[in-house]
Amino acid sequence: MKIKQHIPNTITSMNLFSGCIAIVMAFEEAFIWVVFWVLLAAIFDFFDGMTARVLNAPSKMGKELDSLADVVSFGVAPATAVFVWLQNYVVYPDLFEGVSEIIPYFAFLIPVYSALRLAKFNIDERQTSSFLGLPTPANGVFWISYIYGISNIQGIQNYIFLLITLVLIVVLSLLMVSDIPMFSFKLKSFKLRGNEKPLILLISAIVFISILGVIGLAATVLLYILISFVPSKRSKASVK
Protein backbone atom coordinates (compact mmCIF):
# COMPACT_ATOMS: atom_id res chain seq x y z
CA MET A 1 0.00 0.00 0.00
CA LYS A 2 1.36 3.43 -0.94
CA ILE A 3 2.09 5.94 1.82
CA LYS A 4 -0.56 8.33 0.54
CA GLN A 5 -3.22 5.66 1.07
CA HIS A 6 -2.42 5.69 4.80
CA ILE A 7 -3.30 9.38 5.12
CA PRO A 8 -7.10 9.05 4.69
CA ASN A 9 -7.12 6.00 6.99
CA THR A 10 -5.20 7.95 9.63
CA ILE A 11 -7.82 10.71 9.50
CA THR A 12 -10.58 8.08 9.79
CA SER A 13 -8.77 6.63 12.80
CA MET A 14 -8.87 10.09 14.41
CA ASN A 15 -12.63 10.01 13.89
CA LEU A 16 -12.73 6.73 15.81
CA PHE A 17 -10.40 8.07 18.51
CA SER A 18 -12.61 11.13 18.99
CA GLY A 19 -15.67 8.92 19.29
CA CYS A 20 -14.01 6.84 22.01
CA ILE A 21 -13.23 9.96 24.04
CA ALA A 22 -16.82 11.14 23.55
CA ILE A 23 -18.02 7.89 25.16
CA VAL A 24 -15.82 8.52 28.20
CA MET A 25 -17.14 12.09 28.45
CA ALA A 26 -20.70 10.79 28.30
CA PHE A 27 -20.16 8.44 31.24
CA GLU A 28 -18.65 11.37 33.15
CA GLU A 29 -21.80 13.39 32.31
CA ALA A 30 -19.68 16.07 30.63
CA PHE A 31 -22.19 16.52 27.82
CA ILE A 32 -20.60 19.67 26.39
CA TRP A 33 -17.43 17.66 25.82
CA VAL A 34 -19.46 14.91 24.19
CA VAL A 35 -20.66 17.58 21.75
CA PHE A 36 -17.08 18.74 21.18
CA TRP A 37 -15.62 15.30 20.50
CA VAL A 38 -18.48 14.10 18.29
CA LEU A 39 -18.31 17.30 16.22
CA LEU A 40 -14.55 16.81 15.93
CA ALA A 41 -15.22 13.25 14.76
CA ALA A 42 -17.62 14.67 12.15
CA ILE A 43 -14.88 16.98 10.88
CA PHE A 44 -12.49 14.04 10.53
CA ASP A 45 -15.28 12.07 8.85
CA PHE A 46 -15.69 14.84 6.28
CA PHE A 47 -12.00 15.22 5.52
CA ASP A 48 -11.07 11.54 5.24
CA GLY A 49 -13.21 11.10 2.13
CA MET A 50 -12.11 14.43 0.69
CA THR A 51 -8.46 13.53 1.26
CA ALA A 52 -8.91 10.14 -0.41
CA ARG A 53 -10.39 11.85 -3.48
CA VAL A 54 -7.71 14.56 -3.64
CA LEU A 55 -4.90 12.02 -3.29
CA ASN A 56 -6.68 9.57 -5.57
CA ALA A 57 -6.22 6.99 -2.84
CA PRO A 58 -9.56 5.26 -2.24
CA SER A 59 -9.41 1.76 -0.78
CA LYS A 60 -11.75 -1.01 0.32
CA MET A 61 -10.08 -0.94 3.72
CA GLY A 62 -10.77 2.78 4.03
CA LYS A 63 -14.46 2.27 3.24
CA GLU A 64 -14.84 -0.42 5.90
CA LEU A 65 -12.78 1.49 8.47
CA ASP A 66 -14.91 4.57 7.87
CA SER A 67 -18.11 2.67 8.64
CA LEU A 68 -16.63 1.13 11.79
CA ALA A 69 -15.50 4.55 13.01
CA ASP A 70 -18.93 6.05 12.29
CA VAL A 71 -20.70 3.36 14.32
CA VAL A 72 -18.62 4.36 17.35
CA SER A 73 -18.59 8.16 16.90
CA PHE A 74 -22.16 8.68 15.68
CA GLY A 75 -23.81 5.59 17.11
CA VAL A 76 -22.28 4.37 20.38
CA ALA A 77 -21.11 7.79 21.66
CA PRO A 78 -24.48 9.57 21.25
CA ALA A 79 -26.31 6.51 22.57
CA THR A 80 -24.13 6.54 25.67
CA ALA A 81 -25.09 10.16 26.31
CA VAL A 82 -28.78 9.25 25.89
CA PHE A 83 -28.32 6.24 28.20
CA VAL A 84 -26.70 8.34 30.93
CA TRP A 85 -29.43 10.99 30.66
CA LEU A 86 -32.21 8.39 30.87
CA GLN A 87 -30.50 6.70 33.79
CA ASN A 88 -29.36 9.69 35.89
CA TYR A 89 -31.42 12.72 34.90
CA VAL A 90 -34.99 11.54 34.44
CA VAL A 91 -37.44 11.48 37.35
CA TYR A 92 -39.64 8.54 36.35
CA PRO A 93 -43.36 8.71 37.12
CA ASP A 94 -45.08 5.91 39.04
CA LEU A 95 -46.39 4.63 35.72
CA PHE A 96 -42.87 3.37 34.91
CA GLU A 97 -42.30 1.68 38.27
CA GLY A 98 -40.60 -1.65 37.71
CA VAL A 99 -39.25 -0.80 34.25
CA SER A 100 -37.38 2.44 34.94
CA GLU A 101 -34.09 0.53 35.22
CA ILE A 102 -34.65 -1.07 31.82
CA ILE A 103 -35.71 2.02 29.85
CA PRO A 104 -32.20 3.59 29.60
CA TYR A 105 -31.01 0.58 27.58
CA PHE A 106 -33.51 1.60 24.92
CA ALA A 107 -30.86 4.16 23.91
CA PHE A 108 -28.74 1.44 22.35
CA LEU A 109 -31.17 1.08 19.49
CA ILE A 110 -29.25 4.08 18.12
CA PRO A 111 -25.95 2.25 17.45
CA VAL A 112 -27.82 -0.88 16.33
CA TYR A 113 -29.67 1.03 13.61
CA SER A 114 -26.57 3.09 12.83
CA ALA A 115 -24.70 -0.15 12.10
CA LEU A 116 -27.59 -1.42 9.96
CA ARG A 117 -27.67 1.86 8.07
CA LEU A 118 -23.92 1.81 7.36
CA ALA A 119 -23.91 -1.88 6.38
CA LYS A 120 -26.79 -1.17 4.01
CA PHE A 121 -24.86 1.71 2.46
CA ASN A 122 -21.77 -0.43 1.87
CA ILE A 123 -23.71 -2.84 -0.35
CA ASP A 124 -26.14 -0.32 -1.88
CA GLU A 125 -25.24 0.60 -5.46
CA ARG A 126 -28.21 2.95 -5.96
CA GLN A 127 -26.75 5.93 -4.13
CA THR A 128 -25.10 8.43 -6.43
CA SER A 129 -26.05 12.07 -5.66
CA SER A 130 -28.00 12.22 -2.39
CA PHE A 131 -28.77 10.10 0.66
CA LEU A 132 -31.19 7.23 1.15
CA GLY A 133 -32.35 7.48 4.73
CA LEU A 134 -31.08 9.73 7.51
CA PRO A 135 -27.25 9.86 7.47
CA THR A 136 -25.61 8.38 10.56
CA PRO A 137 -23.52 11.51 11.34
CA ALA A 138 -26.63 13.71 11.18
CA ASN A 139 -28.42 11.39 13.60
CA GLY A 140 -25.42 11.40 15.94
CA VAL A 141 -25.15 15.20 15.91
CA PHE A 142 -28.87 15.47 16.68
CA TRP A 143 -28.58 13.30 19.78
CA ILE A 144 -25.50 14.88 21.34
CA SER A 145 -26.94 18.37 20.91
CA TYR A 146 -30.42 17.33 22.09
CA ILE A 147 -29.09 15.65 25.25
CA TYR A 148 -26.85 18.62 26.04
CA GLY A 149 -29.84 20.94 25.65
CA ILE A 150 -32.19 19.03 27.96
CA SER A 151 -29.69 17.72 30.52
CA ASN A 152 -30.35 20.60 32.92
CA ILE A 153 -34.13 20.24 32.87
CA GLN A 154 -35.37 18.74 36.11
CA GLY A 155 -38.64 17.65 37.72
CA ILE A 156 -42.01 17.17 36.09
CA GLN A 157 -40.90 18.45 32.68
CA ASN A 158 -38.83 15.30 32.37
CA TYR A 159 -42.03 13.29 31.93
CA ILE A 160 -42.62 15.11 28.68
CA PHE A 161 -39.02 14.86 27.49
CA LEU A 162 -38.87 11.19 28.44
CA LEU A 163 -41.74 10.38 26.09
CA ILE A 164 -40.37 12.68 23.38
CA THR A 165 -36.95 11.03 23.66
CA LEU A 166 -38.30 7.49 23.41
CA VAL A 167 -40.41 8.38 20.38
CA LEU A 168 -37.47 10.13 18.71
CA ILE A 169 -35.24 7.10 19.24
CA VAL A 170 -37.70 4.92 17.34
CA VAL A 171 -38.53 7.43 14.60
CA LEU A 172 -34.96 8.51 13.83
CA SER A 173 -33.69 4.91 13.98
CA LEU A 174 -36.26 3.86 11.41
CA LEU A 175 -35.44 6.88 9.26
CA MET A 176 -31.80 5.78 9.12
CA VAL A 177 -32.68 2.46 7.49
CA SER A 178 -35.48 3.84 5.32
CA ASP A 179 -35.31 4.41 1.56
CA ILE A 180 -36.52 8.00 1.89
CA PRO A 181 -34.35 10.27 -0.33
CA MET A 182 -32.51 12.98 1.59
CA PHE A 183 -30.36 15.63 -0.05
CA SER A 184 -26.58 15.77 0.20
CA PHE A 185 -24.90 18.52 2.23
CA LYS A 186 -22.33 19.08 -0.51
CA LEU A 187 -22.74 22.01 -2.90
CA LYS A 188 -22.82 20.79 -6.50
CA SER A 189 -21.51 24.13 -7.82
CA PHE A 190 -21.23 27.77 -6.84
CA LYS A 191 -24.59 28.57 -8.44
CA LEU A 192 -27.79 29.06 -6.47
CA ARG A 193 -29.83 26.79 -8.73
CA GLY A 194 -29.54 23.18 -7.63
CA ASN A 195 -28.13 24.16 -4.23
CA GLU A 196 -31.27 25.69 -2.72
CA LYS A 197 -31.76 23.06 -0.03
CA PRO A 198 -28.16 23.00 1.30
CA LEU A 199 -28.04 26.80 1.35
CA ILE A 200 -31.37 27.08 3.18
CA LEU A 201 -30.12 24.55 5.70
CA LEU A 202 -26.81 26.38 6.15
CA ILE A 203 -28.49 29.74 6.74
CA SER A 204 -31.01 28.14 9.09
CA ALA A 205 -28.21 26.42 11.04
CA ILE A 206 -26.48 29.76 11.59
CA VAL A 207 -29.74 31.31 12.82
CA PHE A 208 -30.65 28.35 15.05
CA ILE A 209 -27.22 28.16 16.67
CA SER A 210 -27.09 31.94 17.16
CA ILE A 211 -30.45 31.89 18.95
CA LEU A 212 -30.50 28.47 20.66
CA GLY A 213 -26.82 27.69 21.11
CA VAL A 214 -25.72 24.05 20.92
CA ILE A 215 -29.27 22.70 20.79
CA GLY A 216 -29.63 24.63 17.53
CA LEU A 217 -27.75 21.72 15.93
CA ALA A 218 -30.62 19.40 16.83
CA ALA A 219 -33.10 21.89 15.36
CA THR A 220 -31.01 21.99 12.18
CA VAL A 221 -31.11 18.20 11.81
CA LEU A 222 -34.90 18.18 12.23
CA LEU A 223 -35.19 20.93 9.60
CA TYR A 224 -32.93 18.88 7.32
CA ILE A 225 -35.36 15.97 7.59
CA LEU A 226 -38.35 18.22 6.86
CA ILE A 227 -36.69 19.89 3.86
CA SER A 228 -35.77 16.48 2.47
CA PHE A 229 -39.47 15.67 2.15
CA VAL A 230 -39.92 18.64 -0.20
CA PRO A 231 -40.02 17.22 -3.77
CA SER A 232 -36.85 17.69 -5.80
CA LYS A 233 -36.03 17.12 -9.45
CA ARG A 234 -33.18 14.88 -8.46
CA SER A 235 -34.28 11.59 -6.99
CA LYS A 236 -31.22 9.39 -7.04
CA ALA A 237 -29.28 8.91 -3.84
CA SER A 238 -25.75 8.81 -2.44
CA VAL A 239 -23.41 8.72 0.50
CA LYS A 240 -23.65 7.19 3.95
Buried (B, 14 or more C-beta within 10 A) or exposed (E): EEEEBBBBBEBBBBBBBBBBBBBBBBEEBBBEBBBBBBBBBBEBBBBBBEBBEEBEBEBEEBBEBBBBBBBBBBBBBBBBBBBBBBBEBBEBEEEBEEEBEEBBEBBBBBBBBBBBBBEBBEEBEEBEBBBBBBBBBBBBBBBBBBBBBBBEBEEEEBBEBBEEBBEBBEEBBBBBBEEBBBBBBEEEEEEEEEBEBBEBBBEBBEEBBEEBEBBBBBBBBBBBBEBBEEEBEBEEBBBB
